[in-house]
Every structure is written in C-alpha cells, then in structure tokens.
Amino acid sequence: MTEQIHVMEPGGGQQKPHFVLVPLFAQGHMIPMVDLACLLAARGALVTVVTTPFNSTRFKALIDRANACGLLIRLAELRFPGAEVGLPEGCENLDHIRTHEEVIKYFLALSMMAGPLVACLRQQWPKPTCLVSDSCNPWTRSVARELGLLRFIFHGPSCFFLLCSRNVHEYASSGDVPGDMFQPFFIPGLPQKIEVVRAQALRFFDYPGREKLQEQVTEAEATADGLIINTFRELEAPYLDLYQKALGKTIWPIGPVSLANKEAEYTVLRGNKTTANEAERISNWLDAKDTASVTYVSFGTLAANSPSHTFEIGTGLEASNRPFIWVIRQRDMLPEVEKWLPELEERTRSRGLILKGWAPQVMILSHPSVGAFLTHCGWNSTLEALSLGVPMITWPHLSDQFLNENLVVKVLRTGVALKPQMNTRFVSRESEGLIAREDVERAIEAVMDGGEEAQARRQRAKQLAIEAKKAMEPGGSSYESLTLMIQHVLDDTVVTDA
Ligand code: UDP
C-alpha cells in the first residue's frame, strides 16, 4: 500500500473515500475495472464492485487475495434480471450472448438493475462518495442522480478509438466521410493520415437496432463529472488532448491498469482462476524456451473464429517452425476442430502448447521467452502487450479492434498487420478466406527474423513498456492522474458535507 487518503467527516472523524465501480459484465470490461479497484484500494480508498452471482465467481479469488493483503474491496452482488427479458438461465456475461436479439435483451436487463442498485447502495456504510461506471452502462446516470453521487465514466477502449469514432460520426454529414460503409477515407481531425472504411470506425453501438443505446451512452458521457481512460499520457497524448477539447471534460488517463498486478499470483488469478498446477506447467514450458522466441496467440473473450480460420492459424503456426502458445476459446472448439486438433498437437508436440478455454495472459506475456503476440487487438490485450514490450501481429475481428490495429501498426509501429493490405471483408467475421496459413507464417517471420526492421520494432515496444511502467509509479503521469481524480472526489465530498 502506498498512500492513505481520508476525508474529514463533519464531526471531525475520518472516513475513507468510497468508490462504487459498475462494470459492464464482459471479461474485457470487468478485468480492467477490478484492476482499477485494486489501484484505488492501494491508495487507501474503500471500493465496492457491483457484480452478479455468476460474474463474481470469476473474480472472487482475486478479491479474496486482495483483501488478505489489506485492500478494502467489497463485492456487491445483485441478481441479474435476465429471466425478465427472456434470456436463458445463467446468461449473465456478454460472453454468453450469441445473437443480435440477445444483445438487445442483455442491455435491457442491465438497465433494470438501476432500482436494485440504488436500494443496495443506500444500505452501504460508509456511504458511497463516487460512482465509476463503464461507458456502456448509461443507466447508472439515474443511480448517481438519485443518491447524489459524483459520476465518472470509465472507458475501456483506447482514446485513439474514442476520438476517431467520434470524429467519423461528427463529420458524417460534412462530405468528409462517405455514406458507404466500405469506401476508404482519411479520418478527419487527426494529426496524421489514417485511412479506414466506415465499418471499421463505428462507435460501440452504431449498429441497426442499437441507436437508442448509443444515444444514451453519448449523453451519459456528456453529462458525467469526468472521464477515466485505461491508457497513459505518453502513449496517446495528442488523442487525449483532442478528445478532452472536443468534450470539454476532465480526462484522467490512469493506465495501463494491468500493471496493478505486480505480483505473479495476481496475474494467475486475473479474470478467471488458473490452477496452480496449470500455471506451473505453462511457466515450466516457457522457461525451457529461448528468450523472445515464442509466439503467443489469443483472440480475447468475444471474437470467434470459423473452423477454416482455425485450421489456417494452426497450420501457419506449424509452418513457422518456431515455438508457440495458442489459446483456443471453447466456442471455437467445434466438432471439426476437435477432430483435427490432436494431429496438429502431435506434429508440433516439441514446440507447441495449445491451451483450451482460458489462459493466464498477463503471466504469459510477462515471460521473457514470449517474443510476439498474435492478437485480435482488444484494447486490454493491446495495452498488456505494449506495457510488457511484446511486438504484435494484428488481426482485428470487430468493434474498436480495427482502430486499435491502426494505432499499433501505423502510429506506434510496434506491430505488423496479419493482412497488411486494406481488406474491407475484414469487417465481417462471418467472411471465410480472410487469412491463410502463409499470412501467419509471413507475419511471424517479420516479427521474429531478427532483421533491422524487426529489431527496431522490438526496440520501440521495449521503450513503450519502460514508459508504461514509469507512468504507473509514484511521480508518473498515470499515478499522478489517479491522485488528481481521488483529490477531486475528496474536494467534492468536503464541499458537499460542509
Ligand atoms: N484474457 C486472459 N486469458 C484469456 C483470454 C483473455 O487473461 O484466455 C484477458 C486478457 O488478458 C484481457 C482480457 O481478458 O485482459 C480481454 O480483453 P480484450 O480487451 O483484450 O478483449 P475482449 O475479450 O474484450 O475482446
């Protein structure tokens, strides 16, 4: 624990600031929110994380561990009203959702949690002082209003994505942005030329049937008391400045929050518990490999791959002739894949480790043997790789991932695109034949071949990792940003209580 901050009660007693964090129930949103909880608690705050019965099972072990280390983090478990909107039993996390209709129902069910959350927070002691809401939970606006709480928005994605997708929307009727979803253009209002198609630069809910939700999300951001973004100033300074100017709001960049997991034990528990045996098996496997020789392959928690794409990835990894760890999600383990995989495992036994379901990603990326990360460019994965100095091979599947790829490949130049030429079919994950084994082989070679370009890329990645760590240390930009955010809450609480 680094620092203790207290707020004076009117009677002269001291009270800790009490933050209530309301994540979106999706791994890519809950994980950084729980990291933020640890960071706030390490500064002496009391933190309540709102969750549901199923979702707490994924985080309980980490929270228990944090509590045992003296961090004051509570879980406030509310029932998820899925049944009321016709969602199947136990469907509490976005990774359970399969169809567009279920997405709509899921967000409707979330909004129905407002009343129960107000009732739950009224019973909390000490009284909450500030609500931090995932940007995808606009319904928390009424909760904060009813309880008279400060309300901050927590943005999971990069500021580059937030700015670009906002600009594309704002300039949509100006003629600078084509109406056609697949016609290339340069994103307006950026310091450099970044060419995309519109389908790659949409805001989170710019999809048919979700317009109202997008409106509510925009409104909740516009009326918030401040924005917290999981990024660091040295990484995204121009975009942070432009976004701040566009919104006229205070932004606190406080990341990379994954660096809150300093101890190896946290990296194993993060997001889902990995057993000690499994962690040891992976660790031993990595220990036996040369420095920066292993390609780690994972596509996050929501992206899906067709069997034919899975075959191309597998055979591409085989053809690379280099060691690899490949995480295959349960949802991608279709009968064709189940049948095909054992043979590939057999052929690559000496240098391949295939993990099914969940892997302790930060633990793996932290290992010196990992030299490349083939990723879908989810912002958490991207930032984890950046903060650990691992060059990336990028294959975005959906949502903000396309713009994150642009940031990594064109701006930061710490990654190579799996498919360098603009391929508009890239935006449809149903499309077959997007990638071939040769793409995988070529991209791994480009990152690992030790040539001048590869070395310069690796060097840039290492430099960013140094800056990321510095940002999170006392005196660093993100550390001080978090201090300012907490101070803002304390100042407001004192004024309110006076
Ligand atoms: N993750 C993990 N193990 C896995 C898959 C994912 O630890 O097997 C973590 C990963 O480290 C990251 C998060 O889950 O923190 C995924 O978030 P991201 O934004 O990268 O992608 P999303 O899943 O939201 O598409």
Residues whose N, C-alpha, C, O or C-beta is under 5 A from the ligand:
A	BS01	UDP	Q27 G28 I31 R270 G271 F299 G300 T301 L302 A303 V327 G357 W358 A359 P360 Q361 V362 G378 W379 N380 S381 T382
